[in-house]
Amino acid sequence: MKIVLVTRLFAPEVAAAAFRLKALADGFAAAGHQVTVLTTKPPANAGTQEFPDYTVKRWPVLRDAGGNVRGYVQYASYDFPMVARLLVRSADVVVSEPPPTTGAFAALVCLVRRKPLYYYAADIWSDALVAINAPSYVSGLMRGFEKFALRRARGVVAVSEGVAERARALGARNVEVVANGVDTSLFHPVDSPAPDAAPYFVYTGTMSEWQGSDVFVRAMPMVLEKHPKARLRFFGQGSAEPALRTLASSLAPDAVEFGGVVPPASAARWLSGAAGALVSIVPGQGYDFAKPTKIYAAAACGTPVLFAGVGASATLVEENQLGLVADYTPEAVAAQMIAMLDSGRPAGAPLVSWVRDNASLATTGSVAARWISADLERRAAR
């Protein structure tokens, strides 16, 4: 089949969506399909990467000050050209990633051209907007786009049961759960971890309001009372970063550092040497079903996770012994950070093995590709 993937992010950009879509493209290509990816030109600091098994078509796009395709103007700068590109592109099936605007426009083109659309739901964007108290007209508009994409899609690939449940509630009829994962060729233990004599914790990836990573900054003064040399390092960016920087300069000015977006190899080095990897989700905002990819990235490097919050991620960490869980309070988080520093890291090999067996993107990409192919064949046979 001729398969077209529609995504604003694709390798070599450093983002969970970029890794996930590359794994899906690899899965389709390995099955013998002809794959074309309609994506954007990456920022200059992303580097280069060759894709010998399929075609990657890139288009200039507006990016924010941090180099991200994040924001409604930025989304539109990708979506509108994408409609024209998709209208003239030969395709048997189209697969779209969020944001919902992209999914909705792709669904509209597929409706006009009578082509099947599959939607890869890594999360529910309109729920995230509600969680951060976005204006009701914004969350309402995004909810409309998301419902249209989910209802028009021939099938939806959801990264967790929680996402699948919400997708069904919004109108998706044919949903398959394919667990999220991480590229273990990029994230793995590094023999010579990042040089830092002081013990440190690492937070990698997006810093947004609904993730609430400020709880770790608020915990640092208590951690420093017991371990005055401890450090907290943030790698990544997001809408909450300015507030985090201000908070850190006030509470722990010499103990919290922000390293910006770094390549996966660098992130793996820092993770490999960390006392723990920090992950959080603010409880009770409708996003407790999420399982951030940073959990898998840390475990793939043999680093225990400290998750602050409740819900699916807490269960994931506890049931699979991937680290520790804390209530979402600075006091509870500080107690667990101190416990990690006191006890030292557990053996990393079991964590690495668990990720390889349960959360490798090489596996999840192939599973998602096979399900979409099989679903199309079943429908064609009717």
Helices and strands as residue ranges (DSSP letters): E 2-6, H 16-30, E 34-40, G 44-46, E 55-59, H 72-87, E 93-96, H 100-113, E 117-121, H 125-131, H 136-152, E 155-158, H 161-169, E 175-177, E 200-204, H 214-226, E 231-235, H 241-251, E 256-258, H 264-273, E 276-280, H 293-300, E 305-308, H 312-319, E 323-326, H 330-343, H 349-358, H 361-381
